[in-house]
Amino acid sequence: MSALAGETDQEERWGVFEGLPGDPMMWVLILSELVAFGLLLGAFIVARAVNPAVFAAGQAMLDGPLAALNTIVLVTSGWAAARAAAAARCASRSARRWIALAMLLGAAFIAIKLTEYGNEIASGASLESSVFFTLYFLLTGFHLLHVALGIVILAVVGRRATSSGVETGTAFWHMVDLVWIVMFPVLYLVG
C-alpha cells in the first residue's frame, strides 16, 4: 500500500503539467522544443528586418504553392492523429489505422519537402548562398527532423495503441503541426 501511495504522490508533483493528455515528460520536451523553434524564428525575423532585400530575393525563390500543399498535408495528418487519440480513449481498434494515416501523411510531408529542397538547390540556393537560405534551411531542416521523429514516436505508440501512449505521441505530433503553421507564413508569405 505504501508503494502505491508513493507512486500517487510522485504523479501529483507535476504541477502545471498535471491534467495534460499523455506523459508529463513529453510536455517538458514539447515546451523545450517550442522555445528552440521560437528562438530560431526570432532570429529569422530579426535578420529579415536587417536585410529586407536579401530576404525578399530568397523568398521569391521558394515554391509557395508546394509549401501550401505541404501545410494541408501536415494539418490533415494532425487531424488523423487527433482521431487516433479519440479512438484510443474509446479503446477502438481504429486507433491504429488513424495513426497509420497520420504517419503516411507525415511521410508525404517529408517527400514534398525534399522535392522542394531539390528544386531550390537546382535554382542555386544553398546554406551558403545568403543569410535567408542559411536560416531557411536551418529552420525547415530542424522541423523536418521533428517530423521524422514524430513518425517514429507515432509508430512506437501505435504498436499497443493505449490511450495514454497515443495521447503522448499525438501531443508531440501536434507540436510539429503548430510549429509549421507558424513557420509557413513567416517563411513564405510575410514580406
C-alpha positions in Angstrom: 0.0 0.0 0.0 2.8 2.4 0.8 4.4 1.8 -2.6 1.1 2.7 -4.3 0.8 5.8 -2.1 4.4 6.8 -3.1 3.6 6.3 -6.7 0.5 8.5 -6.5 2.5 11.2 -4.7 5.1 11.2 -7.4 2.4 11.6 -10.2 0.9 14.5 -8.4 4.1 16.5 -8.4 3.9 17.5 -12.0 2.2 20.9 -11.2 1.3 22.7 -14.4 1.8 19.5 -16.4 -0.8 17.6 -14.4 -4.0 17.1 -16.3 -2.4 17.5 -19.7 -3.0 14.5 -22.1 -0.2 12.0 -22.3 3.0 11.7 -20.3 4.2 14.9 -18.5 7.8 14.4 -19.7 6.6 14.7 -23.3 5.2 18.2 -22.3 8.6 19.1 -20.9 10.1 18.1 -24.3 7.4 19.9 -26.2 8.0 23.2 -24.3 11.8 23.0 -24.8 11.3 22.4 -28.5 8.9 25.3 -28.7 11.5 27.5 -27.1 14.1 26.3 -29.6 11.9 27.0 -32.6 10.8 30.3 -31.1 14.4 31.4 -30.9 15.2 30.3 -34.4 12.1 32.1 -35.8 13.0 35.2 -33.8 16.5 35.1 -35.3 14.9 34.8 -38.8 12.6 37.8 -38.2 15.4 40.0 -36.9 17.7 39.0 -39.8 14.8 39.8 -42.2 14.4 43.3 -40.6 18.1 43.9 -41.0 18.4 42.5 -44.6 14.9 43.0 -46.3 16.2 42.9 -49.9 18.1 39.6 -49.3 15.1 38.1 -47.7 12.7 39.2 -50.4 15.0 37.7 -53.1 15.3 34.5 -51.2 11.6 34.3 -50.5 10.9 34.8 -54.2 12.8 31.6 -55.0 10.6 29.5 -52.7 7.7 27.4 -54.0 4.7 28.8 -52.1 2.1 26.5 -53.7 4.1 23.4 -52.8 4.6 24.7 -49.3 0.9 25.4 -49.0 0.2 21.8 -50.2 2.6 20.6 -47.5 0.7 22.7 -44.9 -2.6 21.0 -45.9 -0.9 17.5 -45.7 0.5 18.2 -42.3 -2.6 19.7 -40.8 -4.6 16.7 -42.2 -2.1 14.4 -40.5 -2.7 16.3 -37.3 -6.4 15.7 -37.7 -5.8 11.9 -38.2 -3.6 11.9 -35.1 -6.4 13.6 -33.1 -8.8 10.9 -34.4 -6.4 8.3 -33.3 -6.3 9.7 -29.8 -10.1 9.8 -29.6 -10.3 6.2 -30.9 -7.7 5.1 -28.3 -9.7 6.7 -25.5 -12.6 4.6 -26.6 -10.4 1.5 -26.9 -11.3 1.3 -30.5 -9.3 -0.8 -32.9 -9.4 2.1 -35.4 -6.8 4.0 -33.4 -4.0 2.1 -35.2 -5.5 2.9 -38.6 -5.7 6.6 -37.7 -2.1 6.5 -36.5 -1.0 4.8 -39.7 -2.8 7.6 -41.8 -1.1 10.3 -39.7 2.3 8.6 -40.3 1.6 8.2 -44.0 0.8 11.9 -44.3 3.9 12.7 -42.3 5.9 10.7 -44.8 4.2 12.6 -47.6 5.2 15.9 -46.0 8.8 14.7 -45.9 8.7 13.7 -49.6 7.2 17.0 -50.7 9.7 19.0 -48.6 12.6 17.0 -50.1 11.2 17.8 -53.6 11.0 21.4 -52.6 14.6 21.3 -51.4 15.7 19.7 -54.7 14.0 22.5 -56.7 15.6 25.2 -54.5 19.1 23.7 -54.7 18.7 23.3 -58.5 17.9 27.0 -58.6 21.1 27.8 -56.9 20.0 28.0 -53.2 22.4 26.6 -50.6 23.2 27.0 -47.0 25.9 29.5 -48.0 24.1 31.4 -50.7 22.6 34.0 -48.4 21.6 34.6 -44.8 18.0 33.9 -45.8 18.8 30.4 -47.1 21.1 29.7 -44.1 18.2 30.4 -41.7 15.6 28.9 -44.1 17.4 25.5 -44.4 18.2 25.5 -40.7 14.6 26.2 -39.6 12.9 23.8 -42.1 15.6 21.1 -41.7 15.2 21.2 -37.9 11.4 21.0 -38.4 11.8 18.1 -40.9 13.9 16.2 -38.3 11.0 16.7 -35.9 8.5 15.3 -38.5 10.7 12.2 -38.9 11.0 11.8 -35.1 7.2 12.3 -34.8 6.6 9.5 -37.3 8.9 7.2 -35.1 7.0 8.2 -32.0 3.7 7.5 -33.6 5.0 4.1 -34.7 6.1 3.3 -31.2 2.8 4.3 -29.5 0.8 2.8 -32.3 2.1 -0.7 -31.6 -0.1 -1.0 -28.4 -2.3 2.0 -29.1 -3.1 2.6 -25.4 -4.9 5.8 -24.6 -2.0 7.3 -22.7 0.6 6.3 -25.3 -1.4 7.6 -28.2 -2.1 10.9 -26.4 1.6 11.3 -25.6 2.5 10.7 -29.3 -0.1 12.9 -30.7 0.8 15.7 -28.3 4.3 15.7 -29.9 2.7 15.5 -33.4 0.5 18.5 -32.7 3.6 20.5 -31.6 5.1 19.7 -35.0 1.9 20.9 -36.7 1.8 24.1 -34.6 5.4 24.9 -35.4 4.8 24.5 -39.2 1.6 26.6 -39.0 3.7 29.4 -37.6 6.7 28.8 -39.8 4.8 28.7 -43.1 3.6 32.3 -43.1 6.8 33.7 -41.6 8.9 31.9 -44.3 6.7 32.0 -47.3 4.1 34.8 -47.0 5.3 37.7 -44.8 7.4 40.1 -46.8 
